[in-house]
């Protein structure tokens, strides 16, 4: 006969765990002796080792008692079922780890490799993080709603970035976001932009858009997608 402390040491568990097993009805709780201590037998030690082994293997405590009381075939079937559940959990954890690995890659979790490359080009160019965020969010909408359109547009956008004049205009438009709407630089920027586009035929503009509603949503509905200066710049370019 041994005390609860020695039983815990023998089985490699805590006294608190043994008391929890008592509360769950997994381990019989002996009566106290004349000294007021509970005394445990060898059978209690064997049962506790079985409980600990099943719990360590991932068996929910709610199922442990049924497994202990069942025959060998029932135990084998239950263990096989638990093993399948563990395999599913492992597969889910691996998928989660893959997603976390992608998150470390930043934009590549949300957009195509082509768009992610374009965003990297913008960072290298010196575009603001606000502008890069607006671009990314717009491409997320576009490539989800109309992948064919997005594929054509991103190819053209990356090609445009090879043009020094376009790069300069892009950065100036980015900077103009924070200008006051009456900034005297806006009319000149509108003229240069209009002249540049007049001399460069866009392949995507002559191609029918598969989902024009989503295209407008991508352009207009994002938080911070416009500013007073950009609004005036758009009006000047349309005059």
TIMI-280825 format. One record per residue (C-alpha): residue number from 1; residue in three letters; x, y, z. Coordinates in nm, 2 decimals. Last residue first. Example, Ala and Ser with C-alpha at 12.3 -4.5 7.8 and 13.67 -1.06 7.14 Angstrom:
2
rec resi 2	resn Ser	xx 1.37	yy -0.11	zz 0.71
rec resi 1	resn Ala	xx 1.23	yy -0.45	zz 0.78
end
This chain:
239
rec resi 239	resn Unk	xx -1.01	yy 6.82	zz -6.97
rec resi 238	resn Unk	xx -0.98	yy 6.45	zz -6.87
rec resi 237	resn Unk	xx -0.62	yy 6.48	zz -6.74
rec resi 236	resn Unk	xx -0.72	yy 6.78	zz -6.53
rec resi 235	resn Unk	xx -1.01	yy 6.60	zz -6.38
rec resi 234	resn Unk	xx -0.79	yy 6.30	zz -6.28
rec resi 233	resn Unk	xx -0.53	yy 6.54	zz -6.13
rec resi 232	resn Unk	xx -0.80	yy 6.71	zz -5.93
rec resi 231	resn Unk	xx -0.91	yy 6.37	zz -5.78
rec resi 230	resn Unk	xx -0.55	yy 6.28	zz -5.72
rec resi 229	resn Unk	xx -0.49	yy 6.60	zz -5.53
rec resi 228	resn Unk	xx -0.80	yy 6.55	zz -5.31
rec resi 227	resn Unk	xx -0.70	yy 6.19	zz -5.24
rec resi 226	resn Unk	xx -0.78	yy 5.86	zz -5.38
rec resi 225	resn Unk	xx -0.74	yy 5.48	zz -5.31
rec resi 224	resn Unk	xx -0.71	yy 5.55	zz -4.94
rec resi 223	resn Unk	xx -0.95	yy 5.28	zz -4.85
rec resi 222	resn Unk	xx -1.02	yy 5.06	zz -5.16
rec resi 221	resn Unk	xx -1.34	yy 5.11	zz -5.35
rec resi 220	resn Unk	xx -1.23	yy 5.30	zz -5.66
rec resi 219	resn Unk	xx -0.99	yy 5.11	zz -5.88
rec resi 218	resn Unk	xx -1.06	yy 4.75	zz -5.77
rec resi 217	resn Unk	xx -1.44	yy 4.82	zz -5.77
rec resi 216	resn Unk	xx -1.42	yy 4.96	zz -6.12
rec resi 215	resn Unk	xx -1.24	yy 4.65	zz -6.24
rec resi 214	resn Unk	xx -1.49	yy 4.44	zz -6.05
rec resi 213	resn Unk	xx -1.78	yy 4.60	zz -6.24
rec resi 212	resn Unk	xx -1.58	yy 4.57	zz -6.57
rec resi 211	resn Unk	xx -1.56	yy 4.19	zz -6.55
rec resi 210	resn Unk	xx -1.43	yy 4.03	zz -6.87
rec resi 209	resn Unk	xx -1.27	yy 4.36	zz -6.99
rec resi 208	resn Unk	xx -1.27	yy 4.39	zz -7.37
rec resi 207	resn Unk	xx -0.92	yy 4.44	zz -7.51
rec resi 206	resn Unk	xx -0.83	yy 4.77	zz -7.67
rec resi 205	resn Unk	xx -0.73	yy 4.92	zz -7.34
rec resi 204	resn Unk	xx -0.52	yy 4.61	zz -7.25
rec resi 203	resn Unk	xx -0.28	yy 4.66	zz -7.55
rec resi 202	resn Unk	xx -0.21	yy 5.02	zz -7.45
rec resi 201	resn Unk	xx -0.08	yy 5.24	zz -7.73
rec resi 200	resn Unk	xx 0.19	yy 5.48	zz -7.61
rec resi 199	resn Unk	xx 0.23	yy 5.83	zz -7.75
rec resi 198	resn Unk	xx -0.10	yy 5.96	zz -7.62
rec resi 197	resn Unk	xx -0.02	yy 5.80	zz -7.29
rec resi 196	resn Unk	xx 0.29	yy 6.01	zz -7.25
rec resi 195	resn Unk	xx 0.12	yy 6.33	zz -7.36
rec resi 194	resn Unk	xx -0.16	yy 6.28	zz -7.10
rec resi 193	resn Unk	xx 0.09	yy 6.21	zz -6.82
rec resi 192	resn Unk	xx 0.30	yy 6.51	zz -6.91
rec resi 191	resn Unk	xx -0.01	yy 6.73	zz -6.93
rec resi 190	resn Unk	xx -0.15	yy 6.61	zz -6.60
rec resi 189	resn Unk	xx 0.19	yy 6.66	zz -6.43
rec resi 188	resn Unk	xx 0.20	yy 7.02	zz -6.55
rec resi 187	resn Unk	xx -0.15	yy 7.08	zz -6.43
rec resi 186	resn Unk	xx -0.06	yy 6.93	zz -6.08
rec resi 185	resn Unk	xx 0.26	yy 7.12	zz -6.01
rec resi 184	resn Unk	xx 0.07	yy 7.43	zz -5.91
rec resi 183	resn Unk	xx -0.07	yy 7.26	zz -5.60
rec resi 182	resn Unk	xx -0.44	yy 7.35	zz -5.57
rec resi 181	resn Unk	xx -0.54	yy 7.00	zz -5.45
rec resi 180	resn Unk	xx -0.27	yy 7.01	zz -5.18
rec resi 179	resn Unk	xx 0.00	yy 6.74	zz -5.25
rec resi 178	resn Unk	xx -0.01	yy 6.41	zz -5.05
rec resi 177	resn Unk	xx -0.11	yy 6.19	zz -5.34
rec resi 176	resn Unk	xx 0.12	yy 6.38	zz -5.57
rec resi 175	resn Unk	xx 0.41	yy 6.17	zz -5.45
rec resi 174	resn Unk	xx 0.27	yy 5.85	zz -5.61
rec resi 173	resn Unk	xx 0.19	yy 6.04	zz -5.93
rec resi 172	resn Unk	xx 0.55	yy 6.16	zz -5.93
rec resi 171	resn Unk	xx 0.67	yy 5.81	zz -5.88
rec resi 170	resn Unk	xx 0.46	yy 5.67	zz -6.17
rec resi 169	resn Unk	xx 0.56	yy 5.96	zz -6.40
rec resi 168	resn Unk	xx 0.93	yy 5.89	zz -6.34
rec resi 167	resn Unk	xx 0.88	yy 5.52	zz -6.40
rec resi 166	resn Unk	xx 0.68	yy 5.59	zz -6.72
rec resi 165	resn Unk	xx 0.96	yy 5.80	zz -6.85
rec resi 164	resn Unk	xx 1.23	yy 5.54	zz -6.77
rec resi 163	resn Unk	xx 1.03	yy 5.27	zz -6.96
rec resi 162	resn Unk	xx 1.10	yy 4.92	zz -6.81
rec resi 161	resn Unk	xx 0.81	yy 4.98	zz -6.57
rec resi 160	resn Unk	xx 0.58	yy 4.96	zz -6.87
rec resi 159	resn Unk	xx 0.66	yy 4.60	zz -6.92
rec resi 158	resn Unk	xx 0.56	yy 4.51	zz -6.57
rec resi 157	resn Unk	xx 0.23	yy 4.69	zz -6.62
rec resi 156	resn Unk	xx 0.17	yy 4.51	zz -6.95
rec resi 155	resn Unk	xx 0.22	yy 4.16	zz -6.80
rec resi 154	resn Unk	xx 0.01	yy 4.27	zz -6.50
rec resi 153	resn Unk	xx -0.27	yy 4.37	zz -6.73
rec resi 152	resn Unk	xx -0.29	yy 4.05	zz -6.94
rec resi 151	resn Unk	xx -0.28	yy 3.82	zz -6.63
rec resi 150	resn Unk	xx -0.54	yy 4.04	zz -6.45
rec resi 149	resn Unk	xx -0.78	yy 4.02	zz -6.74
rec resi 148	resn Unk	xx -0.76	yy 3.64	zz -6.74
rec resi 147	resn Unk	xx -0.78	yy 3.61	zz -6.36
rec resi 146	resn Unk	xx -1.11	yy 3.80	zz -6.35
rec resi 145	resn Unk	xx -1.27	yy 3.80	zz -6.00
rec resi 144	resn Unk	xx -0.98	yy 3.67	zz -5.80
rec resi 143	resn Unk	xx -0.71	yy 3.83	zz -6.01
rec resi 142	resn Unk	xx -0.88	yy 4.16	zz -6.00
rec resi 141	resn Unk	xx -0.96	yy 4.18	zz -5.63
rec resi 140	resn Unk	xx -0.61	yy 4.08	zz -5.52
rec resi 139	resn Unk	xx -0.47	yy 4.30	zz -5.78
rec resi 138	resn Unk	xx -0.64	yy 4.61	zz -5.63
rec resi 137	resn Unk	xx -0.52	yy 4.51	zz -5.28
rec resi 136	resn Unk	xx -0.16	yy 4.48	zz -5.40
rec resi 135	resn Unk	xx -0.16	yy 4.81	zz -5.59
rec resi 134	resn Unk	xx -0.31	yy 5.00	zz -5.30
rec resi 133	resn Unk	xx -0.06	yy 4.84	zz -5.06
rec resi 132	resn Unk	xx 0.23	yy 4.93	zz -5.30
rec resi 131	resn Unk	xx 0.10	yy 5.29	zz -5.31
rec resi 130	resn Unk	xx 0.09	yy 5.32	zz -4.93
rec resi 129	resn Unk	xx 0.43	yy 5.16	zz -4.91
rec resi 128	resn Unk	xx 0.56	yy 5.44	zz -5.12
rec resi 127	resn Unk	xx 0.73	yy 5.37	zz -5.45
rec resi 126	resn Unk	xx 1.11	yy 5.36	zz -5.45
rec resi 125	resn Unk	xx 1.18	yy 5.17	zz -5.77
rec resi 124	resn Unk	xx 1.30	yy 4.87	zz -5.58
rec resi 123	resn Unk	xx 0.97	yy 4.87	zz -5.39
rec resi 122	resn Unk	xx 0.78	yy 4.90	zz -5.72
rec resi 121	resn Unk	xx 0.98	yy 4.61	zz -5.87
rec resi 120	resn Unk	xx 0.89	yy 4.40	zz -5.57
rec resi 119	resn Unk	xx 0.53	yy 4.48	zz -5.63
rec resi 118	resn Unk	xx 0.56	yy 4.36	zz -5.99
rec resi 117	resn Unk	xx 0.73	yy 4.04	zz -5.87
rec resi 116	resn Unk	xx 0.44	yy 3.97	zz -5.64
rec resi 115	resn Unk	xx 0.20	yy 4.04	zz -5.93
rec resi 114	resn Unk	xx 0.37	yy 3.79	zz -6.15
rec resi 113	resn Unk	xx 0.40	yy 3.53	zz -5.86
rec resi 112	resn Unk	xx 0.02	yy 3.56	zz -5.82
rec resi 111	resn Unk	xx -0.12	yy 3.74	zz -5.52
rec resi 110	resn Unk	xx -0.22	yy 3.68	zz -5.16
rec resi 109	resn Unk	xx 0.05	yy 3.46	zz -5.00
rec resi 108	resn Unk	xx 0.32	yy 3.61	zz -5.23
rec resi 107	resn Unk	xx 0.26	yy 3.95	zz -5.07
rec resi 106	resn Unk	xx 0.48	yy 3.87	zz -4.77
rec resi 105	resn Unk	xx 0.71	yy 3.58	zz -4.81
rec resi 104	resn Unk	xx 0.70	yy 3.51	zz -4.44
rec resi 103	resn Unk	xx 0.33	yy 3.46	zz -4.49
rec resi 102	resn Unk	xx 0.41	yy 3.18	zz -4.73
rec resi 101	resn Unk	xx 0.60	yy 3.00	zz -4.46
rec resi 100	resn Unk	xx 0.29	yy 3.05	zz -4.23
rec resi 99	resn Unk	xx 0.07	yy 2.90	zz -4.50
rec resi 98	resn Unk	xx 0.30	yy 2.60	zz -4.53
rec resi 97	resn Unk	xx 0.29	yy 2.57	zz -4.15
rec resi 96	resn Unk	xx -0.09	yy 2.57	zz -4.16
rec resi 95	resn Unk	xx -0.09	yy 2.30	zz -4.42
rec resi 94	resn Unk	xx 0.15	yy 2.09	zz -4.21
rec resi 93	resn Unk	xx -0.08	yy 2.14	zz -3.91
rec resi 92	resn Unk	xx -0.38	yy 2.03	zz -4.11
rec resi 91	resn Unk	xx -0.19	yy 1.71	zz -4.22
rec resi 90	resn Unk	xx -0.09	yy 1.65	zz -3.86
rec resi 89	resn Unk	xx -0.45	yy 1.69	zz -3.75
rec resi 88	resn Unk	xx -0.57	yy 1.44	zz -4.01
rec resi 87	resn Unk	xx -0.30	yy 1.20	zz -3.91
rec resi 86	resn Unk	xx -0.41	yy 1.24	zz -3.54
rec resi 85	resn Unk	xx -0.77	yy 1.16	zz -3.63
rec resi 84	resn Unk	xx -0.66	yy 0.85	zz -3.82
rec resi 83	resn Unk	xx -0.46	yy 0.74	zz -3.51
rec resi 82	resn Unk	xx -0.76	yy 0.80	zz -3.29
rec resi 81	resn Unk	xx -0.96	yy 0.57	zz -3.52
rec resi 80	resn Unk	xx -0.69	yy 0.30	zz -3.51
rec resi 79	resn Unk	xx -0.67	yy 0.33	zz -3.13
rec resi 78	resn Unk	xx -1.05	yy 0.28	zz -3.11
rec resi 77	resn Unk	xx -1.04	yy -0.03	zz -3.32
rec resi 76	resn Unk	xx -0.75	yy -0.18	zz -3.12
rec resi 75	resn Unk	xx -0.92	yy -0.11	zz -2.79
rec resi 74	resn Unk	xx -1.25	yy -0.26	zz -2.91
rec resi 73	resn Unk	xx -1.06	yy -0.57	zz -3.03
rec resi 72	resn Unk	xx -0.87	yy -0.60	zz -2.70
rec resi 71	resn Unk	xx -1.18	yy -0.58	zz -2.48
rec resi 70	resn Unk	xx -1.33	yy -0.26	zz -2.34
rec resi 69	resn Unk	xx -1.31	yy -0.12	zz -1.98
rec resi 68	resn Unk	xx -0.98	yy 0.07	zz -2.03
rec resi 67	resn Unk	xx -1.10	yy 0.20	zz -2.37
rec resi 66	resn Unk	xx -1.43	yy 0.32	zz -2.23
rec resi 65	resn Unk	xx -1.25	yy 0.49	zz -1.94
rec resi 64	resn Unk	xx -1.00	yy 0.67	zz -2.17
rec resi 63	resn Unk	xx -1.26	yy 0.81	zz -2.41
rec resi 62	resn Unk	xx -1.35	yy 1.13	zz -2.22
rec resi 61	resn Unk	xx -0.98	yy 1.17	zz -2.13
rec resi 60	resn Unk	xx -0.91	yy 1.23	zz -2.50
rec resi 59	resn Unk	xx -0.65	yy 0.99	zz -2.63
rec resi 58	resn Unk	xx -0.34	yy 1.18	zz -2.74
rec resi 57	resn Unk	xx -0.08	yy 0.91	zz -2.68
rec resi 56	resn Unk	xx 0.02	yy 1.07	zz -2.35
rec resi 55	resn Unk	xx -0.34	yy 1.03	zz -2.23
rec resi 54	resn Unk	xx -0.34	yy 0.66	zz -2.32
rec resi 53	resn Unk	xx -0.01	yy 0.60	zz -2.14
rec resi 52	resn Unk	xx -0.11	yy 0.80	zz -1.84
rec resi 51	resn Unk	xx -0.44	yy 0.61	zz -1.81
rec resi 50	resn Unk	xx -0.25	yy 0.27	zz -1.84
rec resi 49	resn Unk	xx 0.01	yy 0.38	zz -1.58
rec resi 48	resn Unk	xx -0.27	yy 0.48	zz -1.35
rec resi 47	resn Unk	xx -0.45	yy 0.15	zz -1.39
rec resi 46	resn Unk	xx -0.12	yy -0.04	zz -1.30
rec resi 45	resn Unk	xx -0.06	yy 0.18	zz -1.00
rec resi 44	resn Unk	xx -0.42	yy 0.13	zz -0.88
rec resi 43	resn Unk	xx -0.38	yy -0.24	zz -0.92
rec resi 42	resn Unk	xx -0.06	yy -0.23	zz -0.71
rec resi 41	resn Unk	xx -0.26	yy -0.07	zz -0.43
rec resi 40	resn Unk	xx -0.32	yy 0.28	zz -0.31
rec resi 39	resn Unk	xx -0.36	yy 0.41	zz 0.04
rec resi 38	resn Unk	xx -0.55	yy 0.73	zz 0.11
rec resi 37	resn Unk	xx -0.43	yy 0.89	zz 0.43
rec resi 36	resn Unk	xx -0.64	yy 0.99	zz 0.74
rec resi 35	resn Unk	xx -0.43	yy 0.79	zz 0.99
rec resi 34	resn Unk	xx -0.71	yy 0.54	zz 1.03
rec resi 33	resn Unk	xx -0.71	yy 0.47	zz 0.66
rec resi 32	resn Unk	xx -0.88	yy 0.69	zz 0.40
rec resi 31	resn Unk	xx -1.10	yy 0.52	zz 0.14
rec resi 30	resn Unk	xx -0.96	yy 0.45	zz -0.21
rec resi 29	resn Unk	xx -1.04	yy 0.67	zz -0.51
rec resi 28	resn Unk	xx -1.09	yy 0.46	zz -0.82
rec resi 27	resn Unk	xx -0.92	yy 0.60	zz -1.13
rec resi 26	resn Unk	xx -1.10	yy 0.71	zz -1.44
rec resi 25	resn Unk	xx -1.40	yy 0.86	zz -1.27
rec resi 24	resn Unk	xx -1.33	yy 1.21	zz -1.40
rec resi 23	resn Unk	xx -1.29	yy 1.34	zz -1.04
rec resi 22	resn Unk	xx -1.05	yy 1.06	zz -0.96
rec resi 21	resn Unk	xx -0.85	yy 1.13	zz -1.27
rec resi 20	resn Unk	xx -0.82	yy 1.50	zz -1.17
rec resi 19	resn Unk	xx -0.70	yy 1.39	zz -0.83
rec resi 18	resn Unk	xx -0.43	yy 1.18	zz -1.00
rec resi 17	resn Unk	xx -0.33	yy 1.48	zz -1.22
rec resi 16	resn Unk	xx -0.30	yy 1.70	zz -0.92
rec resi 15	resn Unk	xx -0.07	yy 1.45	zz -0.75
rec resi 14	resn Unk	xx 0.15	yy 1.49	zz -1.06
rec resi 13	resn Unk	xx 0.24	yy 1.21	zz -1.30
rec resi 12	resn Unk	xx 0.54	yy 0.99	zz -1.35
rec resi 11	resn Unk	xx 0.37	yy 0.66	zz -1.26
rec resi 10	resn Unk	xx 0.59	yy 0.58	zz -0.96
rec resi 9	resn Unk	xx 0.63	yy 0.94	zz -0.85
rec resi 8	resn Unk	xx 0.25	yy 0.99	zz -0.85
rec resi 7	resn Unk	xx 0.20	yy 0.66	zz -0.66
rec resi 6	resn Unk	xx 0.46	yy 0.77	zz -0.41
rec resi 5	resn Unk	xx 0.27	yy 1.10	zz -0.35
rec resi 4	resn Unk	xx -0.07	yy 0.93	zz -0.34
rec resi 3	resn Unk	xx 0.05	yy 0.70	zz -0.06
rec resi 2	resn Unk	xx 0.14	yy 0.34	zz -0.10
rec resi 1	resn Unk	xx 0.00	yy 0.00	zz 0.00
end
